[in-house]
Amino acid sequence: MRAVTLHPDHSITVSEHPDPRPGAGEILVQVRAAGLNGADMAQRQGRYPAPPGFPPDIPGLEFSGEVLECGPGAARFGPGDRVCAITGGGAQAELVTIHERLVMPVPGQLAWVAAGGAPEAYSTAYDALCGQAGLQAGERVLIHGAAGGVGTAAVQLAAAFRAEVHATVRNPDHRDAVAKLGATVHAPDDFSAHGPFDVILELVGAPNLPADVASLAPWGRIVVIGIGAGAEATLNLGVLMYRRGRILASTLRARPLEEKALLARALERSVMPLLGDGVLTVPVAATYPLDRVADAYDRFSAGGKLGKVVLLPAGDQPR
Ligand SMILES: NC(=O)c1ccc[n+]([C@@H]2O[C@H](COP(=O)([O-])OP(=O)(O)OC[C@H]3O[C@@H](n4cnc5c(N)ncnc54)[C@H](OP(=O)(O)O)[C@@H]3O)[C@@H](O)[C@H]2O)c1
């Protein structure tokens, strides 16, 4: 198969690799679309190696595609089924294997591109907002970095679950678009004037943390998911105590199969039907064929985009 390949000198190519074979409980999938993520950029730079059990040189944390073959004991899907999933790596390729418990069926109406750009963004947003923060209808939620892949998913999810959604967006060109997804949009340095917030989804990083804490409502929750702008902050713990606040944080990639499988079941139940109905969407900034992977990575790294950048290993087929 052909696959995106990362090299020690940080260059990126499309190279031949042996076809993967599905092991016990696994399925083999022909990849139709594979979303890019910040983790891929960090892995390319040698800062975020693949976890054990995943190809060290083939990136890709999410995909959509068609089942080609089932390994021993895998019975949940059959050849031709449309599926999507998050994985620990290896999705930016023509073929990928994955344990069937991590896989979700793709609703009939959902295009390959959206299905390949949804899993990481919606898994992250759902887990952070509904799982960790326990977001309730009517609560005031603030999403930082809301024009990106996770942010656009989080705004829509929180709006669909009837929260009052606020968002910060750096690029002024995208503020109207994020507002249309369901948020009241603020410039990044202006959010504390619009609190207090019950839940704050921190997708930007440490520089926001002191003002996040100061903007919490009583019993408010901050969920730290992205630290692109920095990982170290100085906090006034007295303010956090006074607000009875909580700071939560997590990563998805390193979780064991059991935890990822539970999250996949929750998404199947609560998110995929809304994607299938068009209540939730996947804004896509750009798509690229596999051969133009270097351009795709440059586009992602340049920032200023709305939503996802998605690779199309099997060409541009809508559904
Ligand atoms: N913990 C996890 O399991 C997990 C899972 C998925 C993603 N993440 C992380 O979560 C973050 C968001 O992911 P994503 O896929 O949405 O990334 P993305 O598509 O690159 O979006 C990031 C957004 O944050 C904005 N931003 C970045 N730096 C900023 C700054 N200093 N001030 C204001 N806005 C800033 C960007 O604005 P511009 O476009 O203007 O730069 C962009 O809209 C990333 O750091 C990613 O690595 C974590």
The ligand as an SDF file (V2000), in Angstrom:
LIG
                    3D

 48 52  0  0  0  0  0  0  0  0999 V2000
   -5.9470   16.2220   24.3970 N   0  0  0  0  0  0  0  0  0  0  0  0
   -6.3920   15.5900   23.3160 C   0  0  0  0  0  0  0  0  0  0  0  0
   -6.7420   14.4110   23.3570 O   0  0  0  0  0  0  0  0  0  0  0  0
   -6.5000   16.3510   22.0330 C   0  0  0  0  0  0  0  0  0  0  0  0
   -7.2300   15.8360   20.9540 C   0  0  0  0  0  0  0  0  0  0  0  0
   -7.3490   16.6180   19.8080 C   0  0  0  0  0  0  0  0  0  0  0  0
   -6.7180   17.8480   19.7470 C   0  0  0  0  0  0  0  0  0  0  0  0
   -5.9720   18.2870   20.7970 N   0  0  0  0  0  0  0  0  0  0  0  0
   -5.3140   19.5850   20.7910 C   0  0  0  0  0  0  0  0  0  0  0  0
   -6.3380   20.5600   20.9260 O   0  0  0  0  0  0  0  0  0  0  0  0
   -5.9860   21.7360   20.2010 C   0  0  0  0  0  0  0  0  0  0  0  0
   -7.0930   22.0380   19.1980 C   0  0  0  0  0  0  0  0  0  0  0  0
   -7.1440   20.9790   18.2270 O   0  0  0  0  0  0  0  0  0  0  0  0
   -7.7290   21.2710   16.7770 P   0  0  0  0  0  0  0  0  0  0  0  0
   -7.7260   20.0000   16.0400 O   0  0  0  0  0  0  0  0  0  0  0  0
   -8.9710   22.0490   16.8810 O   0  0  0  0  0  0  0  0  0  0  0  0
   -6.5760   22.2340   16.2080 O   0  0  0  0  0  0  0  0  0  0  0  0
   -6.7120   23.3440   15.0800 P   0  0  0  0  0  0  0  0  0  0  0  0
   -7.6890   22.8860   14.0560 O   0  0  0  0  0  0  0  0  0  0  0  0
   -5.3180   23.6510   14.6820 O   0  0  0  0  0  0  0  0  0  0  0  0
   -7.3520   24.6010   15.8220 O   0  0  0  0  0  0  0  0  0  0  0  0
   -6.6760   25.3050   16.7840 C   0  0  0  0  0  0  0  0  0  0  0  0
   -7.3800   26.6390   16.9550 C   0  0  0  0  0  0  0  0  0  0  0  0
   -6.7860   27.3420   18.0320 O   0  0  0  0  0  0  0  0  0  0  0  0
   -6.4320   28.6520   17.6010 C   0  0  0  0  0  0  0  0  0  0  0  0
   -5.2260   29.1320   18.2870 N   0  0  0  0  0  0  0  0  0  0  0  0
   -4.0240   28.5320   18.3080 C   0  0  0  0  0  0  0  0  0  0  0  0
   -3.1530   29.2680   19.0170 N   0  0  0  0  0  0  0  0  0  0  0  0
   -3.8220   30.3490   19.4440 C   0  0  0  0  0  0  0  0  0  0  0  0
   -3.4820   31.4670   20.2310 C   0  0  0  0  0  0  0  0  0  0  0  0
   -2.2370   31.6160   20.7180 N   0  0  0  0  0  0  0  0  0  0  0  0
   -4.4420   32.3870   20.4880 N   0  0  0  0  0  0  0  0  0  0  0  0
   -5.6780   32.2440   20.0050 C   0  0  0  0  0  0  0  0  0  0  0  0
   -6.0730   31.1960   19.2440 N   0  0  0  0  0  0  0  0  0  0  0  0
   -5.1500   30.2670   18.9760 C   0  0  0  0  0  0  0  0  0  0  0  0
   -6.1850   28.5200   16.1340 C   0  0  0  0  0  0  0  0  0  0  0  0
   -6.3040   29.7730   15.5320 O   0  0  0  0  0  0  0  0  0  0  0  0
   -5.4660   30.1210   14.1990 P   0  0  0  0  0  0  0  0  0  0  0  0
   -6.0550   29.2850   13.1310 O   0  0  0  0  0  0  0  0  0  0  0  0
   -5.6390   31.5740   14.0620 O   0  0  0  0  0  0  0  0  0  0  0  0
   -4.0290   29.7130   14.5050 O   0  0  0  0  0  0  0  0  0  0  0  0
   -7.2580   27.5080   15.7220 C   0  0  0  0  0  0  0  0  0  0  0  0
   -8.4920   28.1150   15.4250 O   0  0  0  0  0  0  0  0  0  0  0  0
   -4.6280   21.4580   19.5570 C   0  0  0  0  0  0  0  0  0  0  0  0
   -3.6150   21.9450   20.3910 O   0  0  0  0  0  0  0  0  0  0  0  0
   -4.5830   19.9310   19.5130 C   0  0  0  0  0  0  0  0  0  0  0  0
   -3.2570   19.4400   19.4930 O   0  0  0  0  0  0  0  0  0  0  0  0
   -5.8670   17.5690   21.9440 C   0  0  0  0  0  0  0  0  0  0  0  0
  1  2  1  0
  2  3  2  0
  2  4  1  0
  4  5  1  0
  4 48  2  0
  5  6  2  0
  6  7  1  0
  7  8  2  0
  8  9  1  0
  8 48  1  0
  9 10  1  0
  9 46  1  0
 10 11  1  0
 11 12  1  0
 11 44  1  0
 12 13  1  0
 13 14  1  0
 14 15  2  0
 14 16  1  0
 14 17  1  0
 17 18  1  0
 18 19  2  0
 18 20  1  0
 18 21  1  0
 21 22  1  0
 22 23  1  0
 23 24  1  0
 23 42  1  0
 24 25  1  0
 25 26  1  0
 25 36  1  0
 26 27  1  0
 26 35  1  0
 27 28  2  0
 28 29  1  0
 29 30  1  0
 29 35  2  0
 30 31  1  0
 30 32  2  0
 32 33  1  0
 33 34  2  0
 34 35  1  0
 36 37  1  0
 36 42  1  0
 37 38  1  0
 38 39  2  0
 38 40  1  0
 38 41  1  0
 42 43  1  0
 44 45  1  0
 44 46  1  0
 46 47  1  0
M  CHG  2   8   1  16  -1
M  END
$$$$
